[in-house]
């Protein structure tokens, strides 16, 4: 891919940032480390939910415990849901729902003698036994739910096939301080600079706030230098395209006659040479375009704002920056959607549906059924 992009002339900055790490995977690694801190509490909740959901009679009895007159504080109308241990977002949904039913589980244990036996004797996925609930389990669950909510909300923003532009993610990352331990692709910073609600001011503030002054100022200087180098890359790219188009232009001298026409021709020729000189030297307009954009006031944030539309409308003012924004802002921040497209066949074809025709499998995948 690297060689092919180079042949096409689209390998920006010699491919330094061709690979953008999936934000969803990074979030998953961080959350999995957090879940290990309350691993036993999570296992007990999972085993309790699994036991109740194993039969309709148990579900019915559990609902009776929830509706008991002795328990009046349960207002949650959600049903218990079992998670997939390898997917932390499903674990979050399980814990978020189950935390409301602490008293119901406690009451259910009095009516079903097999409940505690199941927790103490039935092995979990890793072969260990969860054991009965202890006093600190539910507090651990509530603390973990608060911790996971921010990560879950961020995952919803970057998950799926209809991505938002990359500029919004740096703000979320700054809030989570993920950058403290993760080596970030500089395109994340650049995308935030190209967001007229952030620009360099916010990037500078966020980096210094996260890394402290000494390290943060050095990192910001490298980001500032990089965006200037990237802009110069697009200036050169624009020159090359302008040169190729101007070389094909020819004057029709036969249509010009007389002294006045000759004088006009000389003026136009001088003007053309001046334009060519500007292209070669970079021109003050090109050099000031980035400074002009950064010097303008930061706009007030708005949820209805369409950043791609703004850059399209302002293309006459910032023709080179528009080219840069068009490439940077559409970088996908997560690979989840593409991975799901390849792994979806495992959901469609299983031991119970293994004789489907290729056409039917294609239809099911397209319908996501």
N, C-alpha and C positions, 0 to 999 in steps of 0.2 A: 504494500500500500504506500509506504514511504517513497519508493522509487517511482511509482505511478503518479503520485501527486506532484513529485518534482518534475516529471516529464510534462505534466499538464500546466505547470507554473502556478499551482495553487497551494504549494507547501509553505505556508506562512512561517516566517522566521526560521527557515530551514528545519521545520518540524520539531522545534523545541517543545511545543505544547500540543503535539498531535494527540497524545493520550491524556484524557481527563478522567481521573478516578471517579468511580461511581459513588455519589454522596450516600445513597441508600446503603451500600455495603459498609461504608465507614460508620454510619449510624448503627448498623447492625452489630459491628464489632464492639462499639462502645457500650451499647445496651446489654449485650450478652455478658460483658464483664460486670456490669451492674447487677444483673440478675443472679450471678453467682454468689453475691453477698447474702441473698436470702433464699438460696437454693432449696433448703429444707422446707421453708414455709410455702414456696411455690409448689413443691411436690405434694404437700399435704392438701393444698387447695385443689390441685389437679386430680388427685386420687379421690377426693370427696365428690367433686363434680362428676367424675367418671362413674362412681358407684351409683349416684342418684339417677343418672341418665341411662343406666344399663337396662332399666325396665320401666314400663308405663306405670306400674303399681307404685314404684318408689317415687316417681315424679309426682304422682297424684298425692301421695302421703306428704311429700315435701311442700307442696302447695298448701295443703291443709295446715301444716306447721306455720307457714308464712301468714295465713289468714286467721290464725288463732287469736282469740280475744286477749290472750296473755301477751301477745306481741303486737303492739300498736305502732311501733316506730318504723316498720318496713313500708316504705312508700314506693319503692322501685317496682316497676311493672315489667321489667325485662326478664327474659328466661335465662336460666343457666346455660352457658356455652362452654364447650371444651376446646382447649387450644391444640395447636400443632406445636410440639416442643421446639422444633427447629425454626419456628417463625415467631419472633418476639412480639410482633404486632398483634397476633392472635392471643398470645399470653397476656398482653396488656388488656385486651377486651375481656378476657376471662376474669382477670383480677379486678378490673373496674366494675364488672357486674357482680361478682361474688362478694365483694366487700360489704355490700348492702345486706347480705343474708347471714351475717355472723350468728345472730340469735336463732335464726331458723335452723341452721346446722346444729347448733347446741341443743335445741329442742328435739330435732330429728333423731339425735343419738340416743335419746331416751326411749323412743318408739321402735327403733330398729337395732337389735342387738348385733346384727351382722355388720353394721356400719363401722364401728371401732375395730372389729376383728379384721375387716378388709384393709383399713388403714395400716394396721400393725403387721399384717402377714402378706398382703399382696405386693409383689415386686413392681417397682417402677420401670421405666424404659431402660435405665442403666443398670438394672438388677438390684438396686438397693431398696430398702423398705422405708416408706415415708414416716410411719408412726402416727400416734394420735396428736391432735392439736395441742399446742402449749399456749401459755398466756400471751406471749409476744408475737405470735404468728399474724394475727389480724392487724396489729399495729405496723408490722413489717409490710404487710400487703398495702395498707393505706399510704405509707411512705413511698413505696415503690410506684404506686399509681400516680402520685403527684410528680415523681421523677420522670416517669415514662410519658406523661401527657405531652410535654413539650416536644419530645422526639417523635411521638406519634403524629402530632399536628404538622410537624415539618415533613415527615415522610409522606403524608397525604398531598403535600404541595409538589413534591418531586416525583411521586409515583404515578405511573400510567403513561399513556401514549400522547396525551394532549398537554405538552409541557408549556409552562410559562417560560419567559426569557430568563437567561442566567443572571441578570442584574439583581433580582430580588433575593438570591440565595445568600449573598455575602452578609446581608443584614441579619438573616436568621443564624448564620454561622457565628457571627460576632456575638449575638445574644447567648449562644450556647458555649462559646469559648472553645469550640472544637479545634480551632486553629492552633491552640497552645501545644497540641501533641501531634498534629497532622501536618505533613509537608504539603502545602497547597499549590496547585497550578496557578500561575500568575494571571491566567485568563479570568479567574474569579474576581480578582482585584480590578482588572481592566473593565469587566462588565459592569462593576459597580460605579466606576468613574464615568462610564457612558450613560449612566442613569442620572438624568438631570435633577432627581431628588437627592442624590448623594454627592456625586463628583469627588474631587480629591479631598475636599474638606472632611467628609464623613469617613472616607477610607483612612485618612491620616489619624483622625480621632479614635477610630475603632482599633487600629493596629497598635497605637501607643497605649490605649486603655488595656488591651489584652496582653501585650508583651512588656509593658512598663517602658519608661522613657528611653533608656539607652538602646535597648535592642529594637524597640518599636520604631525609633527614628531612623536607624540604619535600614530596617526592612522597608520603611516608607520611601526612603531615598532610592532604594533599588526598584521599587514599584514605579516611582515617578520617572526614573531613567528609562525603565522598560517601556512605559507607554509612549515616551518620546521616540524611542527606537522603533517601536511598532508603527507609530504614525509616519516616521520617515520611510519605513518599508512601503507603506501604502502610497506615499508621495512618489516614490520611484516607480511603483507599479502604475500609477496614474500617468507619469511622464512617458513610460514605454507605450501605453495604449494611445496617448495623444500623439506621439511621434509617428506611430504606424498609420494613424488616420490622416495626419497632416501631410505625410509623404505622398499620399495618393491624390492630393489636391493639386490642381494645375490651373494656371491663369489662362483665360481666353483673351489673348492680346489682340486678336483680330477685331474684336468688338470695340476696341478703344482707339480713338482717332482724335487728332487735333491737339493743340497745346494744353488746353484745360484737361483733356482726358489723360494726356501724358503726365501732367502734374499730379493728377489724382492717382495714377498708377504708381508713381514714385512714392507717394504718401502711403498707399496701401502696402507697397513692398517693404517700406521701412517699418510699418506697423507689424507686418508679418514677421520680420526679423526680430523685432522687439518681443513678440509673443514667444518666438522660438527661444530667445535668450532667457526669458522667464522660466520656460519649461526646463532648460538645462541647469540654471542656477537655483531653481527651487522656487523663486518668486516670493515676494513679501506676502501675497495672499495665502499661499500654501503654508508658509512658516507661521503666520499669525492665526490660521484657522483653529488650531488646537488651543492657543492662548485665548482667542476670542470666546470659544465655547466655555473654557474653564473660568473666564473672568465674569461671565454672566451670573446673575443671582440664582441661587438654588431655588427651584420651584417648591411650592407646598404640596405635600404628598396627597394623593387621591387614589382610591381603590378602583375607580372607573377609568383611570388613565391608561392609554394604549401607547406604550413606548415605541413600538415599531411604527405605528401611525405617525407619531411625532417626528421621528427621524425621516420618514418619507416626505412629510410636509416641508421639513426644513432642509431638504436636499440641496436646494439652490444656495443656501447660506453655508452649508458644510458638506460639500460634495465628496471630499476625501474621508471625512469622519463618518459619513453615511456608509461608505463601503466597508469601513472597519467595523461599525456597529452591526451591519448586516451579517458579517461573518462571526463576530464574537457573541452577540446576544442570543443566537440560535443554537449555541453549543448545548447538547443534551447533558443535563447534570446527573442523570441516573440511567443505568443500563437495564433497569428492571423490566421495562416494557418489551425491549428486544429479546431479553432472556425468556420472558413469559411466552413470547410468540414461538420460540423454539421448544419450550418445555410443555406447552399446552397439549401436545399430542399424548403426553403421559396421563393427562386427565381424561382425554377422550377415549383412548384405547386402554382397557384394563382387563383383568381376567374374566370379567362378566360381559365385556363388549369387545371381543377380540376377533370377530368375524365381519366387521364392517367393510363395506366396499370403499375404495379410495375416494370416490366421488362423495359418499356420505360423510367420510371423515373430514374432507375438505369443507363441506357444508357446515358441519358441527363446529369446526375451528373458526370459520368465518362468523358464525352466529354466536360464538363463545358460549355454547350450551354444553 
